[in-house]
């Protein structure tokens, strides 16, 4: 999954009209624009991955096309529109996405709620959900969709969940203050407003309130709102014999990577043997490494210090499996590398 320091972007060589914006807090790269299939293939091939996180781990990068987020066969869309709860409900019921009718979102699991929290974090806004206790005070039900009329909470602050999922009410909520009968989901902490709600918590609002938008849920088809979704796994590994750090970005593409900027700083934690090879970048893609680090072409050398000694390494962009960036120690004066001595059997007289 996403780790702090990870970055998704577009290769500097991309010159198409599709634009990109990256949310570094969530690890989401959003592509926007109009184009045919070839244009979208071009921009998807130009997506790059880089990281400053040195921990070994696996990243799964998922690509999804469509205007809605997907979860458990349903799709979800944030609509920016400051309207009352009843107006939001009417508008949601009139929306259609990939042939499926919409309704104000109902939430029946923590995983589903997490999807909606990510949506409102992207939009930066509080939002209406489809819950209400307008018919019977203290009996909270979903208004529409497959969970229509299903009770999910009974009571006020000290009430209890009526289903398998316990709603994330903000502290002291729901309290029916001034006859609040409609469900809202917070975008951020309300500490600045004197409250104690956290990101994504729920609260009851009056019908006349106008948060920044509402969340619409669509249908029961696994492809609602999403044309396609695909994932690629990247293994980010660290060399356990030495540390490599760089302030430069090393663009990653589907088929390989491009070396550019300053060569990574090498910190040794051991005394290398003659001809010992260190893998700087383990390129798991099928393509060759393109470009070179600044001032370090194929076959050039760098010097590294350890415990007062200096060691010389030769740079290769075709090492390892043929497409890795490696350093191989060059034997110093008077040193013999393995494989450089041939022994013959026999005797002297």
C-alpha positions in Angstrom: 0.0 0.0 0.0 0.8 3.7 0.0 3.8 4.8 2.2 4.9 8.3 3.2 7.5 9.5 0.6 5.8 7.7 -2.4 5.1 9.9 -5.4 3.1 9.2 -8.6 3.5 11.6 -11.5 4.0 11.9 -15.2 7.2 11.4 -17.1 8.8 14.7 -18.3 8.7 13.3 -21.8 4.9 13.2 -21.8 3.5 16.0 -24.0 -0.2 15.1 -24.3 -3.2 17.2 -23.2 -4.2 15.1 -20.2 -3.4 16.8 -16.9 -2.4 15.3 -13.6 -2.7 16.3 -10.0 -1.2 14.3 -7.1 -2.5 14.1 -3.5 0.6 13.3 -1.5 -1.4 12.7 1.7 -3.5 10.0 0.1 -1.2 8.7 -2.6 -3.8 9.4 -5.4 -2.8 10.6 -8.9 -5.9 12.1 -10.6 -5.8 12.3 -14.4 -8.2 14.7 -16.1 -9.0 15.7 -19.7 -10.6 14.6 -22.9 -9.0 12.2 -25.3 -9.5 9.0 -27.4 -8.3 5.6 -26.4 -4.8 6.2 -27.8 -4.5 9.4 -25.8 -5.4 7.7 -22.5 -3.0 4.8 -23.3 -0.2 7.3 -23.9 -0.7 9.1 -20.5 -1.1 5.8 -18.6 2.2 4.6 -20.0 3.8 7.9 -18.8 2.8 7.4 -15.2 5.9 7.3 -13.0 6.6 6.1 -9.4 9.3 7.3 -7.1 9.9 7.1 -3.4 12.1 8.6 -0.7 11.1 5.8 1.7 13.9 3.4 2.2 11.9 0.6 3.8 11.6 -2.6 1.8 7.9 -3.2 1.0 5.4 -3.9 -1.7 3.4 -1.2 -3.5 0.2 -2.1 -5.4 -0.7 0.7 -7.9 -4.3 0.5 -9.0 -5.5 2.3 -12.1 -9.3 2.9 -12.4 -11.1 5.0 -15.0 -14.5 6.6 -14.3 -16.0 9.4 -12.3 -16.9 7.4 -9.2 -15.1 5.5 -6.5 -15.9 1.8 -6.3 -16.4 -0.6 -3.4 -18.0 -4.0 -3.0 -19.8 -3.7 -6.3 -21.2 -0.3 -5.7 -20.0 3.2 -6.9 -19.8 6.4 -5.0 -19.7 10.0 -6.2 -19.3 13.3 -4.3 -21.5 16.0 -5.7 -20.5 19.6 -4.8 -23.8 21.4 -4.1 -24.8 23.3 -1.0 -28.4 22.2 -0.6 -30.7 20.9 2.1 -31.0 17.2 2.9 -34.3 16.8 1.1 -33.0 18.6 -2.0 -29.8 16.5 -1.9 -32.0 13.3 -1.7 -34.1 14.4 -4.7 -31.1 15.3 -6.7 -29.4 12.0 -5.9 -32.4 10.0 -6.9 -32.4 11.8 -10.3 -28.8 10.9 -11.1 -27.8 8.0 -13.3 -24.3 6.5 -13.7 -23.6 3.8 -16.2 -27.3 2.9 -16.3 -27.7 2.7 -12.5 -29.9 5.1 -10.5 -28.4 6.9 -7.6 -29.5 7.6 -4.0 -27.9 9.3 -0.9 -25.3 6.9 0.3 -26.0 4.4 3.0 -23.1 2.9 5.0 -23.1 -0.7 6.4 -19.5 -1.4 7.1 -16.2 0.2 8.2 -14.6 -0.5 4.8 -17.5 1.3 3.0 -17.2 4.2 5.4 -13.5 4.4 4.7 -14.1 4.8 1.0 -16.5 7.7 1.7 -14.0 9.3 4.0 -11.3 9.2 1.3 -13.8 10.9 -1.1 -14.6 13.8 1.2 -10.9 14.2 2.1 -10.2 14.6 -1.6 -13.0 17.2 -1.9 -12.4 18.9 1.4 -16.0 19.2 2.4 -18.7 18.0 4.9 -21.4 16.0 3.2 -24.9 14.6 3.5 -25.5 10.9 3.9 -28.8 9.1 3.4 -29.7 8.5 7.1 -32.6 10.2 9.0 -34.8 9.8 12.0 -37.4 12.2 10.7 -40.2 9.7 10.9 -39.6 8.5 14.5 -37.2 10.5 16.7 -34.3 8.3 17.7 -34.9 5.6 15.1 -32.3 6.2 12.4 -33.0 4.6 9.0 -31.6 4.7 5.5 -33.9 6.6 3.1 -33.3 4.9 -0.2 -31.4 2.1 -2.0 -31.3 -1.6 -1.2 -31.1 -0.7 2.6 -34.2 1.6 2.4 -36.0 1.7 5.8 -33.4 -0.4 7.4 -32.7 0.8 11.0 -29.0 1.4 11.7 -29.2 3.2 15.1 -31.7 3.5 17.9 -31.5 6.3 20.5 -29.4 9.4 21.0 -25.9 9.7 22.4 -26.2 6.6 24.6 -28.1 4.6 21.9 -27.0 1.4 20.2 -26.4 0.1 16.7 -29.2 -1.8 15.1 -27.0 -3.7 12.6 -23.6 -5.3 12.2 -21.9 -1.9 11.9 -21.5 0.6 14.7 -21.7 4.1 13.2 -18.7 6.5 13.9 -20.8 9.2 15.7 -18.9 12.2 16.9 -18.6 12.5 20.7 -21.9 13.5 22.2 -23.9 12.7 19.0 -26.6 12.3 17.9 -28.2 14.7 20.3 -31.2 16.1 18.4 -30.1 19.6 19.2 -32.9 21.9 17.9 -34.6 19.0 16.2 -31.7 17.6 14.1 -33.0 14.7 12.1 -30.5 14.3 9.2 -27.1 12.6 8.8 -24.0 14.4 7.9 -20.4 13.2 7.6 -17.6 15.5 8.7 -14.6 16.4 6.4 -12.3 17.4 9.3 -12.0 17.8 13.0 -14.5 20.3 14.5 -12.1 21.4 17.3 -12.0 24.9 15.7 -15.8 25.0 16.0 -15.7 24.0 19.7 -16.7 20.4 18.9 -14.8 17.1 19.3 -15.6 15.3 16.0 -12.8 13.6 14.1 -12.2 13.2 10.4 -15.1 11.2 8.9 -17.3 11.2 12.1 -21.1 11.4 11.8 -23.4 14.0 13.3 -27.1 14.9 13.1 -27.9 18.2 11.4 -31.2 20.1 10.8 -32.8 19.7 7.4 -32.1 23.4 6.5 -28.3 23.0 6.9 -26.3 23.2 3.7 -23.0 21.3 3.9 -20.7 21.5 0.9 -22.1 18.5 -0.9 -23.7 15.1 -0.8 -22.6 11.5 -1.5 -24.4 9.5 -4.1 -24.3 5.7 -4.2 -25.1 3.7 -7.4 -26.4 0.3 -8.2 -25.2 -3.2 -7.6 -23.0 -3.9 -10.6 -19.3 -4.4 -9.9 -18.4 -2.0 -12.8 -20.7 0.9 -11.9 -18.9 4.1 -12.4 -15.6 2.5 -13.3 -14.7 1.6 -16.9 -11.9 -0.6 -15.8 -9.6 -1.2 -12.9 -6.2 -2.8 -13.0 -3.3 -3.2 -10.6 0.5 -3.5 -10.8 2.7 -4.6 -8.0 6.1 -3.0 -7.4 8.6 -4.5 -5.0 10.6 -1.7 -3.3 13.7 -3.3 -1.7 16.7 -2.1 0.2 20.3 -3.5 0.0 21.1 -4.9 3.4 24.8 -4.4 2.9 24.8 -0.7 2.1 22.5 2.3 2.1 21.8 4.3 -1.0 20.2 7.7 -0.7 19.4 10.3 -3.3 17.6 13.7 -3.5 16.8 13.0 -7.2 13.7 11.5 -8.6 14.2 8.2 -10.5 11.2 7.9 -12.8 9.6 4.5 -13.0 7.6 3.3 -16.0 5.8 0.1 -16.8 8.7 -1.3 -18.7 11.8 0.2 -16.9 13.2 3.3 -15.3 15.2 6.3 -16.2 18.4 7.3 -14.3 19.0 11.0 -13.9 20.3 13.5 -11.5 23.1 12.9 -9.0 24.3 9.3 -8.3 22.9 8.0 -5.0 25.2 8.5 -2.0 26.6 5.2 -0.9 27.2 4.4 2.8 29.0 1.1 3.5 28.4 -0.9 6.6 31.1 -3.4 5.8 34.5 -3.8 4.1 33.7 -5.0 0.5 35.8 -7.8 -1.0 37.5 -7.4 -4.4 34.9 -7.8 -7.3 32.0 -7.6 -4.8 28.9 -6.3 -6.5 26.3 -4.1 -4.9 22.8 -3.6 -6.4 21.9 0.1 -6.3 18.6 -0.4 -8.2 16.9 -3.7 -8.7 14.9 -3.1 -11.8 12.1 -5.6 -11.9 10.7 -4.3 -15.1 11.5 -5.9 -18.4 12.9 -2.8 -20.1 16.5 -1.6 -19.8 17.6 1.3 -17.7 17.6 4.5 -19.9 19.7 7.6 -19.2 22.6 7.9 -16.8 23.3 9.6 -13.5 25.0 12.9 -13.8 28.7 12.4 -14.6 28.5 8.7 -14.2 28.3 6.9 -17.6 28.6 3.2 -18.0 32.0 2.0 -16.8 32.8 5.1 -14.8 34.0 4.8 -11.2 33.1 6.2 -7.8 35.0 6.0 -4.5 33.4 5.0 -1.2 34.9 5.2 2.3 34.5 2.7 5.1 36.3 2.6 8.5 39.1 4.9 7.2 39.7 2.9 4.0 38.8 4.0 0.4 37.2 1.6 -2.1 36.7 2.1 -5.8 33.6 0.8 -7.5 32.7 0.6 -11.2 29.2 1.7 -12.3 27.1 -0.5 -14.6 23.6 0.1 -15.9 23.4 -3.5 -17.3 24.4 -5.4 -14.2 22.5 -8.1 -12.3 19.9 -9.6 -14.6 21.0 -7.3 -17.4 19.0 -4.2 -16.5 20.0 -3.4 -12.9 22.1 -0.5 -11.7 25.1 -2.0 -9.9 28.5 -1.2 -8.4 31.4 -3.6 -8.6 34.4 -3.1 -6.5 37.7 -2.8 -8.4 40.6 -4.6 -6.7 43.2 -2.3 -5.3 47.0 -2.5 -5.8 48.4 -5.8 -4.8 44.9 -7.4 -4.4 43.8 -10.4 -6.3 40.1 -10.9 -7.1 38.6 -14.3 -7.1 38.9 -16.1 -10.5 42.2 -14.3 -11.4 44.5 -17.1 -10.3 44.8 -20.4 -12.1 46.4 -23.3 -10.1 48.2 -26.1 -12.0 48.8 -29.5 -10.4 52.4 -30.8 -10.5 55.8 -30.9 -8.7 59.1 -29.2 -8.8 62.5 -30.9 -8.9 
